[in-house]
Amino acid sequence: MRRSDSPGMNQTSVSVSEFVLHCTVDSEKKSYTIAILIMVYLVTLIGNFLVVLVIAMNPQLQKPMYVGIATLAVIDLVASTNIIPKLIAILSGGAAVPYGPCLLQLLIVLYLGGAQSYLLAFMACDRYVAVVYPLRYSTLVTKRIVWVAATLLNIIPAAFILTFLIFITELSFCNTNILNYCFCDYLAMVSVACNQNPKYFVILSAASIVFGFCPLAFILLSYARIAYAALKIPSTDGKKKTLNTVTTHLLVVALSNIPILISTMLNGIGVTLSTEASNAMVIVAITVPPMFNPLIYSFRNKEIRGSIKKLFKRA
C-alpha cells in the first residue's frame, strides 16, 4: 500500500517496498547546497582518481604505505558515489528510495566505514614499524603480512555486515517508512521499526567499539610512539620528514572522526541540535573527508605531489 499522508506524519499502513528519506534543509539553501555537493563530488572524483592513477603508474610508489593511500582513495571514491548523487536527488525532491537500493546503500556505508577504520590502523602500524624498527622493516612488513592485513580488512567488516543484514531483514514497518536521515541509516531504520529488540542496538554498540574506539585508540598510541621516536632522530631533515608523515596521517584520521566527536561531545554536555543542524553535520561528515584526503596527501607527500606534476607534464 502506498503512503497517503504527508511525509512529516506517521502512517497507519505503509508500503515496505520503499523508504522516504527526510533530510531537512532550509528551502532557501537547497539550491546552494546542491551546487556545493556537485562541486565537492567532482573534486572528490578527480582528486582520488589522480592519487590512484599516479600510485598505480609509478613502481616506486607501490609500497605498503602508498598502497594504503591508494586503497583509501578507492574507499573514498566508492563512499562518495554511494552517498552524494542520491543526496543530491533527495534535496531535488526525489526522497523515496526503493527498499533494495536503500538496503544496499546502508550496507555499503557500514562496510566501508569498518574497512576504512582498519585501513587507517594498518597505515599507522606500517609507519610505526618504519620509524621505530627501520632496519627490520623489510622483514616485518612482508607481502604475506600485507595480504593477511588486506584479508582481515575485508573479512571482519563483512562478518559484521552479515549480522546487520540478518537483523534488518527481521524488521517490520507498520507505522511509518520515513527515515529522519539524509541517507539510509541502520539506527534510523531500527528506530522506526515496529519490532524493538535490544539486540538491534547491541550489534551497533559492538561495531562502534570494534571499528571506532579500538582502531582510533591504536592509531593515537602508534602515532604518539612514532612522534616520540622522531624526536630522537639526530638529523633535522629526518625528524622533519617523520613528523610530517605523522601529521599527514593524523589530519586524515581527524577528518574522519572530528564530526562524530563533536556530535558526541555536544550530546554529552546537553546541547540539543536542531534537525537542520544535525543534517548539516551529517552532510559535512560524509562528504568533506573524501574530498580533502587526496588534497592532504598531494600537498604534504612529496612523492605523490611529484608524480602528479610529472603526469601533467606528460599530458
RODO-2510 file (C-alpha; in nm, 4 decimals, decimal comma):
residues 315
     n   res          X          Y          Z
     1     m     0,0000     0,0000     0,0000
     2     r     0,1320     0,3406    -0,0932
     3     r     0,1586     0,6268     0,1561
     4     s    -0,1442     0,8520     0,1729
     5     d    -0,0289     1,1115     0,4313
     6     s     0,2314     1,3874     0,4194
     7     p     0,5984     1,2908     0,4641
     8     g     0,6150     1,4501     0,8081
     9     m     0,3408     1,2305     0,9606
    10     n     0,3206     0,8709     1,0741
    11     q     0,1033     0,6380     0,8742
    12     t    -0,1070     0,3520     0,9985
    13     s    -0,0287     0,1446     0,6940
    14     v     0,2678     0,1867     0,4626
    15     s     0,4456     0,0061     0,1861
    16     v     0,7744    -0,1550     0,2858
    17     s     0,8779    -0,1541    -0,0776
    18     e     1,0360     0,1884    -0,0262
    19     f     1,1628     0,4331     0,2342
    20     v     1,1318     0,8106     0,2402
    21     l     1,4468     0,9969     0,3470
    22     h     1,3574     1,3100     0,5408
    23     c     1,6725     1,5223     0,5048
    24     t     1,5708     1,8632     0,6396
    25     v     1,7498     2,1552     0,4735
    26     d     1,6210     2,5136     0,4593
    27     s     1,4370     2,5547     0,1280
    28     e     1,6259     2,8798     0,0594
    29     k     1,9577     2,6968     0,0992
    30     k     1,8749     2,3873    -0,1050
    31     s     1,9985     2,5242    -0,4374
    32     y     2,3286     2,6350    -0,2785
    33     t     2,3643     2,3013    -0,1004
    34     i     2,3091     2,1094    -0,4245
    35     a     2,5650     2,3257    -0,6096
    36     i     2,8208     2,2744    -0,3318
    37     l     2,7583     1,8994    -0,3276
    38     i     2,8119     1,8774    -0,7050
    39     m     3,1403     2,0697    -0,6709
    40     v     3,2521     1,8543    -0,3768
    41     y     3,1694     1,5343    -0,5680
    42     l     3,3646     1,6429    -0,8761
    43     v     3,6692     1,7431    -0,6690
    44     t     3,6464     1,4124    -0,4806
    45     l     3,6335     1,2092    -0,8023
    46     i     3,9206     1,3945    -0,9701
    47     g     4,1442     1,4061    -0,6618
    48     n     4,1060     1,0437    -0,5589
    49     f     4,1291     0,9175    -0,9161
    50     l     4,4579     1,1061    -0,9608
    51     v     4,6002     0,9540    -0,6412
    52     v     4,5084     0,6011    -0,7517
    53     l     4,6417     0,6644    -1,1027
    54     v     4,9841     0,8009    -1,0034
    55     i     5,0407     0,5258    -0,7456
    56     a     4,9404     0,2559    -0,9951
    57     m     5,1650     0,4023    -1,2682
    58     n     5,4738     0,4647    -1,0542
    59     p     5,6570     0,1440    -0,9471
    60     q     5,8471     0,3407    -0,6806
    61     l     5,5187     0,4187    -0,5046
    62     q     5,3964     0,0595    -0,4897
    63     k     5,4936     0,0141    -0,1256
    64     p     5,2632    -0,0723     0,1685
    65     m     5,2179     0,2919     0,2723
    66     y     5,1246     0,4077    -0,0770
    67     v     4,9094     0,1005    -0,1424
    68     g     4,7225     0,2012     0,1743
    69     i     4,6805     0,5564     0,0429
    70     a     4,5511     0,4228    -0,2913
    71     t     4,3099     0,1894    -0,1106
    72     l     4,1827     0,4810     0,0969
    73     a     4,1280     0,6757    -0,2260
    74     v     3,9242     0,3861    -0,3701
    75     i     3,7148     0,3705    -0,0499
    76     d     3,6549     0,7471    -0,0743
    77     l     3,5506     0,7152    -0,4396
    78     v     3,3003     0,4384    -0,3658
    79     a     3,1708     0,6046    -0,0476
    80     s     3,1101     0,9378    -0,2209
    81     t     2,9425     0,7738    -0,5195
    82     n     2,7245     0,5734    -0,2822
    83     i     2,6024     0,8841    -0,0958
    84     i     2,6342     1,2145    -0,2828
    85     p     2,4363     1,1502    -0,6075
    86     k     2,1393     1,0161    -0,4084
    87     l     2,1694     1,3026    -0,1596
    88     i     2,1504     1,5499    -0,4476
    89     a     1,8429     1,3667    -0,5792
    90     i     1,6782     1,3809    -0,2340
    91     l     1,7380     1,7551    -0,1996
    92     s     1,5987     1,7971    -0,5520
    93     g     1,2733     1,6317    -0,4491
    94     g     1,3298     1,2594    -0,5003
    95     a     1,3055     1,1496    -0,1370
    96     a     1,1645     0,7997    -0,1983
    97     v     1,4198     0,5170    -0,2175
    98     p     1,3216     0,1574    -0,3070
    99     y     1,3834    -0,0986    -0,0329
   100     g     1,6600    -0,2845    -0,2212
   101     p     1,8756     0,0185    -0,3126
   102     c     1,8225     0,1614     0,0369
   103     l     1,9444    -0,1611     0,1966
   104     l     2,2415    -0,1734    -0,0408
   105     q     2,3386     0,1862     0,0419
   106     l     2,3160     0,1121     0,4143
   107     l     2,5357    -0,1982     0,3901
   108     i     2,7964    -0,0192     0,1764
   109     v     2,8149     0,2642     0,4317
   110     l     2,8681     0,0172     0,7171
   111     y     3,1217    -0,1927     0,5261
   112     l     3,3304     0,0997     0,4021
   113     g     3,3278     0,2616     0,7463
   114     g     3,4689    -0,0545     0,9040
   115     a     3,7196    -0,1120     0,6240
   116     q     3,8448     0,2477     0,6427
   117     s     3,8957     0,2284     1,0211
   118     y     4,1061    -0,0851     0,9883
   119     l     4,2953     0,0559     0,6899
   120     l     4,3950     0,3678     0,8853
   121     a     4,5042     0,1416     1,1735
   122     f     4,7175    -0,0647     0,9323
   123     m     4,8754     0,2510     0,7905
   124     a     4,9577     0,3646     1,1453
   125     c     5,1140     0,0231     1,2148
   126     d     5,3166     0,0440     0,8932
   127     r     5,4559     0,3863     0,9880
   128     y     5,5246     0,2642     1,3422
   129     v     5,7429    -0,0209     1,2154
   130     a     5,9137     0,2063     0,9588
   131     v     6,0124     0,4632     1,2228
   132     v     6,0718     0,2531     1,5346
   133     y     6,2246    -0,0534     1,3623
   134     p     6,3634     0,0837     1,0321
   135     l     6,6305    -0,1861     0,9909
   136     r     6,3751    -0,4651     1,0369
   137     y     6,1018    -0,3074     0,8218
   138     s     6,1525    -0,5308     0,5174
   139     t     6,1395    -0,8473     0,7304
   140     l     5,8416    -0,7372     0,9413
   141     v     5,6228    -0,5821     0,6698
   142     t     5,6320    -0,8544     0,4052
   143     k     5,3933    -0,9206     0,1170
   144     r     5,2406    -1,2013     0,3229
   145     i     5,1702    -0,9640     0,6128
   146     v     5,0157    -0,7117     0,3738
   147     w     4,7904    -0,9811     0,2246
   148     v     4,6863    -1,1000     0,5715
   149     a     4,6049    -0,7414     0,6702
   150     a     4,4063    -0,6914     0,3479
   151     t     4,2124    -1,0133     0,4131
   152     l     4,1254    -0,9122     0,7695
   153     l     4,0341    -0,5638     0,6497
   154     n     3,7641    -0,7256     0,4338
   155     i     3,6579    -1,0280     0,6392
   156     i     3,5917    -0,8580     0,9747
   157     p     3,3648    -0,5824     0,8340
   158     a     3,1930    -0,8424     0,6120
   159     a     3,1152    -1,0588     0,9181
   160     f     2,9502    -0,7651     1,0925
   161     i     2,7672    -0,6682     0,7730
   162     l     2,6169    -1,0179     0,7530
   163     t     2,4844    -0,9790     1,1089
   164     f     2,3412    -0,6370     1,0271
   165     l     2,1772    -0,7810     0,7150
   166     i     2,0120    -1,0618     0,9134
   167     f     1,8787    -0,8134     1,1696
   168     i     1,7492    -0,5716     0,9059
   169     t     1,5541    -0,8461     0,7284
   170     e     1,3814    -0,9194     1,0610
   171     l     1,2495    -0,5633     1,0919
   172     s     0,8873    -0,4818     1,0116
   173     f     0,7496    -0,1344     0,9454
   174     c     0,3837    -0,0937     1,0343
   175     n     0,3644     0,2759     1,1326
   176     t     0,5956     0,4675     0,9016
   177     n     0,8531     0,4264     0,6279
   178     i     1,0087     0,7692     0,6869
   179     l     1,3748     0,7719     0,7891
   180     n     1,4760     1,1010     0,9510
   181     y     1,8207     1,0975     0,7966
   182     c     1,9996     1,2078     0,4803
   183     f     2,0804     0,8536     0,3666
   184     c     1,9705     0,5010     0,4522
   185     d     2,0956     0,4510     0,8065
   186     y     2,0760     0,1436     1,0309
   187     l     1,9858     0,3307     1,3511
   188     a     1,7229     0,5394     1,1720
   189     m     1,5705     0,2221     1,0293
   190     v     1,5657     0,0413     1,3657
   191     s     1,4128     0,3485     1,5333
   192     v     1,1003     0,3394     1,3137
   193     a     1,0604    -0,0398     1,3128
   194     c     0,7639    -0,1968     1,4932
   195     n     0,9593    -0,4842     1,6470
   196     q     1,2018    -0,3372     1,9003
   197     n     1,4701    -0,5690     2,0392
   198     p     1,7849    -0,4826     2,2406
   199     k     1,9968    -0,6998     2,0107
   200     y     1,9469    -0,4488     1,7271
   201     f     2,1258    -0,1849     1,9365
   202     v     2,3832    -0,4229     2,0894
   203     i     2,5303    -0,5031     1,7456
   204     l     2,5615    -0,1300     1,6765
   205     s     2,7435    -0,0752     2,0065
   206     a     2,9730    -0,3697     1,9346
   207     a     3,0522    -0,2342     1,5880
   208     s     3,1259     0,1102     1,7364
   209     i     3,3827    -0,0463     1,9703
   210     v     3,5388    -0,2803     1,7112
   211     f     3,5543    -0,0261     1,4258
   212     g     3,5538     0,3000     1,6192
   213     f     3,7120     0,3094     1,9622
   214     c     3,9687     0,0275     1,9232
   215     p     4,1220     0,1374     1,5880
   216     l     4,1245     0,5040     1,6957
   217     a     4,2981     0,4210     2,0270
   218     f     4,5532     0,2061     1,8404
   219     i     4,6185     0,4834     1,5868
   220     l     4,6698     0,7516     1,8520
   221     l     4,9017     0,5308     2,0589
   222     s     5,1015     0,4352     1,7481
   223     y     5,1492     0,7948     1,6362
   224     a     5,2372     0,9054     1,9888
   225     r     5,5125     0,6429     1,9898
   226     i     5,6219     0,7482     1,6388
   227     a     5,6382     1,1152     1,7427
   228     y     5,8461     1,0209     2,0479
   229     a     6,0864     0,8199     1,8297
   230     a     6,1038     1,1019     1,5735
   231     l     6,2214     1,3476     1,8352
   232     k     6,5244     1,1254     1,8963
   233     i     6,6320     1,1301     1,5305
   234     p     6,9577     1,3335     1,5142
   235     s     6,9053     1,4518     1,1573
   236     t     6,6838     1,7606     1,1294
   237     d     6,5619     1,6548     0,7833
   238     g     6,4834     1,3031     0,9055
   239     k     6,2979     1,4368     1,2075
   240     k     6,1012     1,6796     0,9909
   241     k     6,0107     1,4113     0,7339
   242     t     5,8920     1,1682     1,0016
   243     l     5,6820     1,4282     1,1847
   244     n     5,5385     1,5426     0,8502
   245     t     5,4225     1,1858     0,7801
   246     v     5,2658     1,1641     1,1264
   247     t     5,0776     1,4931     1,0913
   248     t     4,9586     1,3986     0,7413
   249     h     4,8026     1,0730     0,8625
   250     l     4,6633     1,2371     1,1759
   251     l     4,4915     1,5011     0,9608
   252     v     4,3195     1,2242     0,7650
   253     v     4,2191     1,0453     1,0876
   254     a     4,0941     1,3710     1,2367
   255     l     3,8790     1,4499     0,9342
   256     s     3,7149     1,1082     0,9646
   257     n     3,6417     1,1403     1,3371
   258     i     3,6001     1,5094     1,4291
   259     p     3,2325     1,5467     1,3188
   260     i     3,1355     1,2366     1,5180
   261     l     3,3345     1,3518     1,8218
   262     i     3,1782     1,6998     1,8085
   263     s     2,8292     1,5496     1,7899
   264     t     2,9054     1,3161     2,0818
   265     m     3,0513     1,5977     2,2935
   266     l     2,7533     1,8244     2,2283
   267     n     2,5117     1,5495     2,3286
   268     g     2,7266     1,4792     2,6353
   269     i     2,7016     1,8358     2,7641
   270     g     2,3298     1,8519     2,6960
   271     v     2,3300     2,0583     2,3755
   272     t     2,0405     1,9565     2,1532
   273     l     2,0950     2,0351     1,7873
   274     s     1,8088     2,1228     1,5563
   275     t     1,7198     1,8722     1,2860
   276     e     1,8668     2,1022     1,0212
   277     a     2,1917     2,1459     1,2170
   278     s     2,2189     1,7699     1,2671
   279     n     2,1625     1,7081     0,8966
   280     a     2,4234     1,9722     0,8079
   281     m     2,6749     1,7965     1,0334
   282     v     2,5911     1,4606     0,8735
   283     i     2,6365     1,6019     0,5229
   284     v     2,9729     1,7566     0,6154
   285     a     3,0897     1,4352     0,7846
   286     i     3,0146     1,2148     0,4835
   287     t     3,1219     1,4466     0,2017
   288     v     3,4183     1,6561     0,3207
   289     p     3,6752     1,3903     0,4289
   290     p     3,6766     1,2045     0,0915
   291     m     3,7366     1,5380    -0,0827
   292     f     4,0189     1,6543     0,1437
   293     n     4,2079     1,3238     0,1809
   294     p     4,3719     1,3361    -0,1664
   295     l     4,4401     1,7085    -0,1254
   296     i     4,6183     1,6433     0,2047
   297     y     4,8338     1,3669     0,0561
   298     s     4,9041     1,5667    -0,2611
   299     f     5,0198     1,8761    -0,0725
   300     r     5,2040     1,7038     0,2139
   301     n     5,3563     1,3998     0,0410
   302     k     5,6482     1,4952    -0,1851
   303     e     5,6471     1,1657    -0,3793
   304     i     5,2764     1,1805    -0,4685
   305     r     5,2956     1,5537    -0,5439
   306     g     5,5955     1,4965    -0,7722
   307     s     5,4232     1,2081    -0,9523
   308     i     5,1128     1,4192    -1,0175
   309     k     5,3294     1,7010    -1,1592
   310     k     5,5076     1,4541    -1,3902
   311     l     5,1712     1,3159    -1,5045
   312     f     5,0503     1,6606    -1,6073
   313     k     5,3832     1,7419    -1,7785
   314     r     5,3467     1,4288    -1,9915
   315     a     4,9995     1,5406    -2,0934
***
